[in-house]
Every structure is written in C-alpha cells, then in structure tokens.
Amino acid sequence: MLTALQEANGFTPEDIASIIFTVTPDLRSAFPAQAARELGWTEVALLDAQEIPVEGALPRCIRVLILVNIDRPQKEIKHLYLEEAQKLRPDLAFSHRRLVVAIDGPAGSGKSTVARALARELGLRYIDTGAMYRALTLKILDLGLPLEDEEAITSVAEETRLEVLEREGKTRVILDGHDVTEDLRSPAVNAGVSLVAQYPGVRAKLVALQREMAAEGGVILDGRDIGSYVWPKADFKFYLSAAPEERARRRLKELLASGHEITLPEVQKQLAQRDSLDTRRAVAPLVAAPDAAVIDTSDLRPEEVLERLLGIIREEGNVRPD
C-alpha cells in the first residue's frame, strides 16, 4: 500500500513529513509502521495506533494517513483503497483504478455540463469529444472547403493535429498548435459539425485519438458514440436525453450568452438537422448503449443529474469487476 500510494502520487520519502497508521481492534498484533522502516524510510516520523471498537465497522482494516510537503491541488491527490476497503469510498477507489466513464447524448441534453462537474467531483480528466469534431469543422470552414466534399475533408482530417488539454482547471482544444476553444460554439460550426462528423475517414482519425485517451484511464468522455463505439468497455455508461423544446432553449441561452444573434426557431431547426444526421449516419450513429443508464434531464437541474450519476457510481462501484 505504501509503495502504491507513492507511485500514484509521485512523492519521494524526502517529501513525507509523517505517517499515521491505525488498525481495527481485531488486528491485535499489527505494527504497520515497521513496513515503512523496511522500505528504508528511516527519517520519516511514524505512529501506530489502534482504533476504538465501532459497531458495524469494516473488520481487519489498516488505514494510512501520509502527510507530505508537496504543492499540488487536493483534486490531484490519488487515494488508494484495497480489497473490501473500496466499499468506503468507491468513487475514490475507482479514481485510483483509472476509471473510464462514458456520457453520451444529443446536443442540449446537458451532458457536457454534467461531465465537467462529475470530473471535478471524482478528480478525473474531462474530455469533450464533440469539441474535437467542432475544431475540425472550424478548420474546414476557415479553409473555405464545401462541407459536402468528403474526400477533401477526410484528407484535411488526416493531416490535422488535435489535442485536448487541461489548463488551469479548464479544458482547452488545440488545433494545429493554436487554442481554438473560444471559437467552437458559433452557429456556423453548430450547423456544419454533424455533416463533417459523419464521414468515415474523419471518424476513424478522431476515434483513434479518443481511444488513446480512454486507454490511459482516469477520464470522463462525453460525446455521441462513446459507450456504444469508442470505448464499449467503459466502467460506467450514461445516456442523457431531454425534450427537443428544452434542448433548444438551453442551446439558445448558450449562444446568446456568447454574443451570437440567433432565434429559437433557428436553433430548433439546427438541432433537428443535427439529430437526423447523428442518428442516421452509417458509422457509429447516436444511440444509447444497451447497458447505459438512460436519464431524461428535461426537468432536472444540472446538480440533480450529477447526484444521480454519482449515486449510480457509488452504489455499483464496489461490485464492478476490475
């Protein structure tokens, strides 16, 4: 456990101020501090203590509290729960196990808002896969290419460099070395992204990148085909939906807040067109994975949706297979 905590968090023995070990009363001859000495941590202050009996407490349990001198945000600290102790905090246990969560749904269903909040809550990396298709669409529009020219667009996709990075707690999309995050929600991009995303060559390029990020673990990916196509073996799969009218109102509010001039009927028309393209495309259409938890967000606040997702993860987390 000591070496696993060290490897997960990257600290050295010199970073450690002290370690406190506690053991439950049924471990009468346990001296876990001896393990630290055997590791060669001879300069670290150690304390062994026995916990008081508590009815219903987890039996035969050793807890370790390591106090370290490192400059790192709390959300980046990785906890470690072994065996039955995973039942205490399945959300943190999964974080150490490199959890992968897939959140799918149509535009305006609230998946991006909830995915970001869930990532913060669990200390995981958030990846907006839709932003990757938006970035490529932005490039196509800037190049002046017809959105119907599949061959040209596929060629551009193959030569494009895309990165999704975390900077100062925010997700940034880097297109060919330039941060284009603030330009991805324009009406022009909204109108063209589903057409660009339907081309098999485009999806092949971006899905390969998304699978690389999922393989690293410790991520929450939102999109339209994550649980069904990009990463079917995700630990948890969610599909968020909402009534078309509510989705249109949400998207209109977002666009107006960004300074775009557009009307509700125009937004409704765009969403209907996107839904048609997304659900009917030949490769990886928008669909709920058979084993996804489907949640209608029409009448729910984002924090209520978040609590539902967390509830499912915490309820099922201690029985999910490795």
HUQUIVEN-V801138 format. One record per residue. N is the residue number from 1. RES is the residue in three letters. SS is DSSP state (h for helix, s for strand, l for the rest). PSI is psi as a letter, one per 40 degrees, with the letter a starting at -180 (* if undefined). Layout:
# HUQUIVEN-V801138
n: <N | N>
res: <RES | RES>
ss: <SS | SS>
psi: <PSI | PSI>
This chain:
# HUQUIVEN-V801138
n: <1 | 2 | 3 | 4 | 5 | 6 | 7 | 8 | 9 | 10 | 11 | 12 | 13 | 14 | 15 | 16 | 17 | 18 | 19 | 20 | 21 | 22 | 23 | 24 | 25 | 26 | 27 | 28 | 29 | 30 | 31 | 32 | 33 | 34 | 35 | 36 | 37 | 38 | 39 | 40 | 41 | 42 | 43 | 44 | 45 | 46 | 47 | 48 | 49 | 50 | 51 | 52 | 53 | 54 | 55 | 56 | 57 | 58 | 59 | 60 | 61 | 62 | 63 | 64 | 65 | 66 | 67 | 68 | 69 | 70 | 71 | 72 | 73 | 74 | 75 | 76 | 77 | 78 | 79 | 80 | 81 | 82 | 83 | 84 | 85 | 86 | 87 | 88 | 89 | 90 | 91 | 92 | 93 | 94 | 95 | 96 | 97 | 98 | 99 | 100 | 101 | 102 | 103 | 104 | 105 | 106 | 107 | 108 | 109 | 110 | 111 | 112 | 113 | 114 | 115 | 116 | 117 | 118 | 119 | 120 | 121 | 122 | 123 | 124 | 125 | 126 | 127 | 128 | 129 | 130 | 131 | 132 | 133 | 134 | 135 | 136 | 137 | 138 | 139 | 140 | 141 | 142 | 143 | 144 | 145 | 146 | 147 | 148 | 149 | 150 | 151 | 152 | 153 | 154 | 155 | 156 | 157 | 158 | 159 | 160 | 161 | 162 | 163 | 164 | 165 | 166 | 167 | 168 | 169 | 170 | 171 | 172 | 173 | 174 | 175 | 176 | 177 | 178 | 179 | 180 | 181 | 182 | 183 | 184 | 185 | 186 | 187 | 188 | 189 | 190 | 191 | 192 | 193 | 194 | 195 | 196 | 197 | 198 | 199 | 200 | 201 | 202 | 203 | 204 | 205 | 206 | 207 | 208 | 209 | 210 | 211 | 212 | 213 | 214 | 215 | 216 | 217 | 218 | 219 | 220 | 221 | 222 | 223 | 224 | 225 | 226 | 227 | 228 | 229 | 230 | 231 | 232 | 233 | 234 | 235 | 236 | 237 | 238 | 239 | 240 | 241 | 242 | 243 | 244 | 245 | 246 | 247 | 248 | 249 | 250 | 251 | 252 | 253 | 254 | 255 | 256 | 257 | 258 | 259 | 260 | 261 | 262 | 263 | 264 | 265 | 266 | 267 | 268 | 269 | 270 | 271 | 272 | 273 | 274 | 275 | 276 | 277 | 278 | 279 | 280 | 281 | 282 | 283 | 284 | 285 | 286 | 287 | 288 | 289 | 290 | 291 | 292 | 293 | 294 | 295 | 296 | 297 | 298 | 299 | 300 | 301 | 302 | 303 | 304 | 305 | 306 | 307 | 308 | 309 | 310 | 311 | 312 | 313 | 314 | 315 | 316 | 317 | 318 | 319 | 320 | 321 | 322>
res: <MET | LEU | THR | ALA | LEU | GLN | GLU | ALA | ASN | GLY | PHE | THR | PRO | GLU | ASP | ILE | ALA | SER | ILE | ILE | PHE | THR | VAL | THR | PRO | ASP | LEU | ARG | SER | ALA | PHE | PRO | ALA | GLN | ALA | ALA | ARG | GLU | LEU | GLY | TRP | THR | GLU | VAL | ALA | LEU | LEU | ASP | ALA | GLN | GLU | ILE | PRO | VAL | GLU | GLY | ALA | LEU | PRO | ARG | CYS | ILE | ARG | VAL | LEU | ILE | LEU | VAL | ASN | ILE | ASP | ARG | PRO | GLN | LYS | GLU | ILE | LYS | HIS | LEU | TYR | LEU | GLU | GLU | ALA | GLN | LYS | LEU | ARG | PRO | ASP | LEU | ALA | PHE | SER | HIS | ARG | ARG | LEU | VAL | VAL | ALA | ILE | ASP | GLY | PRO | ALA | GLY | SER | GLY | LYS | SER | THR | VAL | ALA | ARG | ALA | LEU | ALA | ARG | GLU | LEU | GLY | LEU | ARG | TYR | ILE | ASP | THR | GLY | ALA | MET | TYR | ARG | ALA | LEU | THR | LEU | LYS | ILE | LEU | ASP | LEU | GLY | LEU | PRO | LEU | GLU | ASP | GLU | GLU | ALA | ILE | THR | SER | VAL | ALA | GLU | GLU | THR | ARG | LEU | GLU | VAL | LEU | GLU | ARG | GLU | GLY | LYS | THR | ARG | VAL | ILE | LEU | ASP | GLY | HIS | ASP | VAL | THR | GLU | ASP | LEU | ARG | SER | PRO | ALA | VAL | ASN | ALA | GLY | VAL | SER | LEU | VAL | ALA | GLN | TYR | PRO | GLY | VAL | ARG | ALA | LYS | LEU | VAL | ALA | LEU | GLN | ARG | GLU | MET | ALA | ALA | GLU | GLY | GLY | VAL | ILE | LEU | ASP | GLY | ARG | ASP | ILE | GLY | SER | TYR | VAL | TRP | PRO | LYS | ALA | ASP | PHE | LYS | PHE | TYR | LEU | SER | ALA | ALA | PRO | GLU | GLU | ARG | ALA | ARG | ARG | ARG | LEU | LYS | GLU | LEU | LEU | ALA | SER | GLY | HIS | GLU | ILE | THR | LEU | PRO | GLU | VAL | GLN | LYS | GLN | LEU | ALA | GLN | ARG | ASP | SER | LEU | ASP | THR | ARG | ARG | ALA | VAL | ALA | PRO | LEU | VAL | ALA | ALA | PRO | ASP | ALA | ALA | VAL | ILE | ASP | THR | SER | ASP | LEU | ARG | PRO | GLU | GLU | VAL | LEU | GLU | ARG | LEU | LEU | GLY | ILE | ILE | ARG | GLU | GLU | GLY | ASN | VAL | ARG | PRO | ASP>
ss: <l | h | h | h | h | h | h | h | h | l | l | l | h | h | h | s | s | s | s | s | s | s | s | l | l | l | l | l | l | l | l | l | h | h | h | h | h | h | l | l | l | l | l | l | s | s | s | s | s | s | l | l | l | l | l | l | l | l | l | l | l | s | s | s | s | s | s | s | l | l | l | l | l | h | h | h | l | l | l | l | l | l | h | h | h | h | h | l | l | h | h | h | h | h | h | h | l | l | l | s | s | s | s | s | s | l | l | l | l | l | h | h | h | h | h | h | h | h | h | h | h | h | l | l | s | s | s | s | h | h | h | h | h | h | h | h | h | h | h | h | h | h | h | l | l | l | l | l | l | h | h | h | h | h | h | h | h | h | h | l | l | s | s | s | s | s | s | l | l | s | s | s | s | s | s | l | l | s | s | l | h | h | h | l | l | l | h | h | h | h | h | h | h | h | h | h | h | l | l | h | h | h | h | h | h | h | h | h | h | h | h | h | h | h | h | h | l | l | s | s | s | s | s | l | l | h | h | h | h | h | l | l | l | l | l | s | s | s | s | s | s | l | l | h | h | h | h | h | h | h | h | h | h | h | h | h | h | l | l | l | l | l | l | h | h | h | h | h | h | h | h | h | h | h | h | h | h | h | h | h | l | l | l | l | l | l | l | l | l | l | l | l | s | s | s | s | l | l | l | l | l | h | h | h | h | h | h | h | h | h | h | h | h | h | h | h | h | h | h | l | l | l>
psi: <d | d | d | d | d | d | d | d | e | f | i | i | d | d | e | h | d | i | h | h | h | i | i | i | d | e | g | d | f | h | g | d | d | d | d | d | d | d | e | e | g | e | e | h | h | i | h | h | i | h | i | i | h | h | h | e | i | h | i | f | h | h | i | h | h | h | h | i | g | i | g | h | i | d | e | e | h | h | i | h | h | i | b | d | e | d | d | d | g | d | d | d | d | d | d | d | e | f | i | h | h | h | h | i | i | i | h | e | e | e | d | d | d | d | d | d | d | d | d | d | d | e | f | i | h | h | h | g | d | d | d | d | d | d | d | d | d | d | d | d | d | d | e | f | i | h | e | e | g | d | d | d | d | d | d | d | d | d | e | h | h | h | i | h | i | h | h | f | e | i | h | i | h | h | h | f | e | h | h | e | d | e | e | e | e | i | d | d | d | d | d | e | d | d | d | d | e | e | h | d | d | d | d | d | d | d | d | d | d | d | d | d | d | d | d | d | i | f | i | h | h | i | a | e | f | d | d | d | d | d | g | e | f | i | d | i | h | i | h | h | i | i | i | d | d | d | d | d | d | d | d | d | d | d | d | d | d | e | e | h | h | i | i | d | d | d | d | d | d | d | d | d | d | d | d | d | d | d | e | e | i | d | h | g | i | h | i | h | i | d | e | i | h | h | h | h | e | d | e | i | i | d | d | d | d | d | d | d | d | d | d | d | d | d | d | e | d | e | e | h | i | *>
